[in-house]
């Protein structure tokens, strides 16, 4: 059985702010969006908060209209603000109860070549069980499977995605072949921190999968808190809490006598990080460390694939690690750079914007 994980970075559309030339360009927009959303959610809009809200709206391009270049303010009822003819913007609502609506990120289509190369990566992987990260939705996965993967000869039979906590529509899901039906599922979107906040940025989706041999496999698919959205201290703290909770979920499954468990996905941190240590210092084993695993000469999975960019994982329980026969990293859809190219890429990949993803796919063959 081939198990793989791949951050597809949305299939058909994604937030326009995330579709810019670089993360550095989109990051300020996402930070202002998060800050404004937090203020808009307050029960009371204080005199100190209102000027901050107005300034953030102006910076997001909402000075003259509810539709900016990257965000949209959707208002159904009530009064939130006014835009005087003399210019500027004034918050008139006293609190969240005074208006009904939301602030959302505007979306844009993903480059067509990039979308087709994403399908090619997935088809060429020939995975029986594929964990996908940053997928739009289950309908998007189904359409993607039918329209783009099927013509390449290896469509999936079973597809599942549960909406997570990220309002940008970047969720974790699962695609499996005909011999690997998806059984019981469990979402952890409602897991909370001690402060009552949603713990997981997206979800720790728990999938139970049947195999032809009759041996069950449980996957915990994750996309942990990123480093680029919020302060580093806050992000690291949230990622640590998430890793601790995933480890607890894993241990709970082991206590039930389940032997074959994989914790997979994009952890947004490196193996030497304290934030993901709870997952790496127990009995879980990283498939990348198995003697049969070939990293292709590069230790990382993101961007240039240097050591500091190893952020995608296939963590296996001891019984599963013992069944590893081979493994590797699929980089053909990842921009290889120039002068010289770091690895062989698809011939259509002539510009970074055409990359299937900023992540490589990782896979492992299991005697299961």
N, C-alpha and C positions, 0 to 999 in steps of 0.2 A: 504494500500500500504506500502510495506517495502522499505525504502531508506537506503542505506549503502555506506560507503566509506572504501577503503582498499588500502594501499600502498603495492603492490605486489612485489616490488623490482626486476623487470624484470621477464619474464616468462621462456624464453628458454636460453637466454644468457645475459651477462652484461660485462662491462669492467673488465678485469682481475684484475686491481688494486682495484676494488670494491668487488672482490670475494675472498680477502684474509681473514685470520682468524679474523681480527678486523679492525675497521675503522682507528685506530692509525697506522696500517701497511700500509694501502693504501693511507692515506692522503698526505704524502710527495710526492708520485708519482703524484697525482692529482694536487698538488700545483705547482710542477715543470712543468707539462704539461701545466697548465694555463699560467704560467709565460713565457714559451717558445713560446706558441701560440701567446701571446700578442706581443712579440718582433718580431716574424716572420711576423706579420701583419702590421708592421710599413712601411711607404712609403720609408724611408731612414734608412739604417743600419749604425749607427754611429760607430766611432772607439771605443767609450765607450761601445756600445751595443754588438758588435761582440764577445768579449771575454765572456760576460755573456751568449750569445746564445750557444757558443761552450761548456762552462762549463755545462750548463743545458743539452745539448745533451749527454755529457759524463755521467752525473749523471743518465740520463734516459736509459743508455745502448746502445747508438748509436755511440760509438767511432769507431767501426770497421764495422758496418753494418747499413743500414736504418731500420732494424727490431730489436727492442729491446725486452726485456722480457714483457714490458707492453705497449709500444707505437710503432707506425710505421710511418716513414717519407716517404710519397708517393710523388715521384718526376716524373712529366711527361716530362717537357721540361725546358731548361735553366740550369744555374749553380748556385748552392746555396753554396756548400762547397767542400772541398777536404780533404782527409785523407792521409797525408804524410806517406811514408814507415817507417820513423823514429818514427812515433807515433803521437798522438794528433789529433786535428781536427781544421780546419781553415775555417771560413766563407768567401767566395769569392764574394758573391752577394753584390751589392751596395744598394739593396732595394727590395721590394716585387715584383716590375715589372720585375726583372731579372730572375725569375723562376716561374714555374707553378706546383702546388702541394699542399699538406696539411699534417698536423701532426694529426694523429688519435690515439685513444686508441684501443688497441687490445682487442678482446672479447674472452670469454671462456664460455662453457656451464654451466648452473646452475645445481647444484646437482639434480639428477633425483628424489630422495625421496622428496626433497624440492619442486620441481615442482609439483609433484603429491599431496603433502599436500596443496599447494596453491590452487589447483583445489578443493580439499576436503573442505577447508575453504569456498570457494566461493559457492560450492554446498550446504553446510550445512547452510550457511547464509540464503538461500532461499529469496534473495532480488529480488524485482521486478525492482528496479532501483539501479544499482551499479556504483558508481564513482570509477575508478581505477587510481592509481598513480604509476609512474615509470613502465609503460608498454612499451614493445619494439616498437610496431607498430600496425596498424590496422590488417594487415595480420597475425601477431603473435597472436593477440587476437582472430581472427576468427579461426585459427588453434587450439589454446588452448581450445576454446569453443567446437569445434567439436571433438577433439581427447581426451580431458581429462575431461571436464565438462559434456558433453552429456552422456557418459557411467554411470555417477553418477546419472542421471535421471532428471536434471533440467537445460537444456541448455538455453541460451539467444537467442532471435529472432533478436534483433537489436543491432548492435555494431558500434561504431564510435570513431575514434581517429584522431586528426589533429596534424601533426608534429609540435613540438614546437621549442624553441630556443636552447635547450640543445643538443649539438652535440654527447653526450654519448648515445642518444636514450632512454632517460627516460622521457616519455611524460604522459599527463593525457588524459583519455578517459572515455567512458561510455558504459555500457552494460545494456540492458533492456529486459523485457519479452514481449511476444506477444501482450499484452494488453496496452503496453506503448510505442508506436512508437515515434521515435525521429523526431521532426519537424525542424523548422529553427535553424540554428547553426551560431555562430559568434565567430571568433578567435580574440584574442587580442595580437598576437605575434608581431604585428607591432607597438604597443604602445611604445612611446619613453620617455626617461627622458629629462630634460632640456638640457642635454649635447648631445642629439641625440642618446644615447645608447638604446638598447632594454631593456624595463622595466622589463618584466617578464622573469624569468630564464627558464621557460618552456612555459606556457600559462595560461591565465585565460579563459578557454574554456566555452562558453555560449551555453547551450543546452535548447531548448524548448520542453517539453514532453507532449503529450496528455495522458489523463487518462480515464478509462472507465466511470467515472462520468461526464466527459465533462469539468472538472476543469483543467486548464492548470497549469503546474509546470515548473519553470525555475531554472536550476542548473548552478551555477558558480563553476567549478571544478578547484582547484588550487594546486600547489606545490610551496610554497614560498621559497625564498633564504635560503639555508642551513647555519648552523653556522660553518661547518667544511671546507669550501672551500673558502679561502681568509681570510683576517683579520677580527676579530670580529666586529670592528668599521664599516668597509665597508659593511660587511654582514648585520649588523643591520640596517644600513642606507638604503640599497637596499630593505630589507624586509619591512621597514616602508613605503617607496615609493610604494611598491607593494600593501600593505594593504590599503593605502590611495586611490589608483586607483581602487581596488576592491570595496571599499566602495562607490566610485563615480559611478561605473558601477551599483552597487546595487541600489543606490538612483535614478539613471536614469530610471531603470526599475520600481521602485515604483512610480515615477512621471508620468509614462505612465499608471498608474492604475493597474499594475500587483500586485496581493496580495500574491501569493504563490511562494516564492523564497527561495532557499537554497544555502548557500555558504559553500562548503564542500572541504575536502582534507587534505593534510599534510601542516601545516603552519610553521613547523620547529621552533616553539617557544611556550612558555607557556602562559596561560591566564593572568598572571601578568606582561607580558612583554610590554614595551612601544612600541615596534616595531609592534605588532599586535593590539594595543589599538584602532586604528581607526575602527576596525571591531567589537570590543567587547564593546565599550562605546556608541554605538548608539542603534537603536531599534532592531537589530539582537539579537536573544537569542540562547545561547548554549544549545543544546538538553541535554547535560550532566547535566544541572542544573534543568531539569524538574523533578517533584516529581515521575513520572512514570518511570524514567530512572534508571537502575540498573548497577552500574559500576563494580559489582562483587567483591567489597571489595578493589579495587585498583584504584586510581584516574588517573593513567597514561595510555598511549596507546603504548608506545615504550619501548623496552628493559625490564627493571625490573618493568615497569609500576608504578614507584613511582611518587609522586606529580610533580617533576621536569621534567617528561617525558610525560606530557600530550601535545602532539603536533598535534594530528589528531582531526578534528572538523566536526561537523554537526551544522552549524549556520542557524537558521530558522527565517523567517520573522514573525511578530506577528500573522498573520492569520494562518500560518503553525504551529507555536509553540502551538497554541490553539487546534490543531488537533492531537497532540501527544497522543498516547494510551499506548505505551510501548517503551522501548529502552534498549540497552545494549552494551557490548563490548565482541567480540568473540576472546578468547585468546588460543583456543586449538591448533592452529598452531604456537604459539609463544613459544620459549624456556622458560621453567618454572624454570630453575635452579635446584639445588639439595640441599639436607640436610637442610630443606625439600624443595620439589617442591612447588612453589608459587600457582600454579593452575593446574587443570587437563589438560593434553595434550594428543594428539593422541598417541597411543602406539608405532607408528613407529618413533616418535620423541625422539630418544635416544642420540642425539648429537646435539650441536648447529648448525652444518653445515646442518642438515636436516630440520631446521625450515622453515616453509612456507614463513616467512618474519620476520624482526625485529620489525614489527608493528603488532598490533592487529587490527581487523576490528571493526568498530563501526556502529551500526544500530539503526533505529528508525521506529516504526510503526505509520502511519498517517491515519486518517480517511478522506482520500482524494479519 
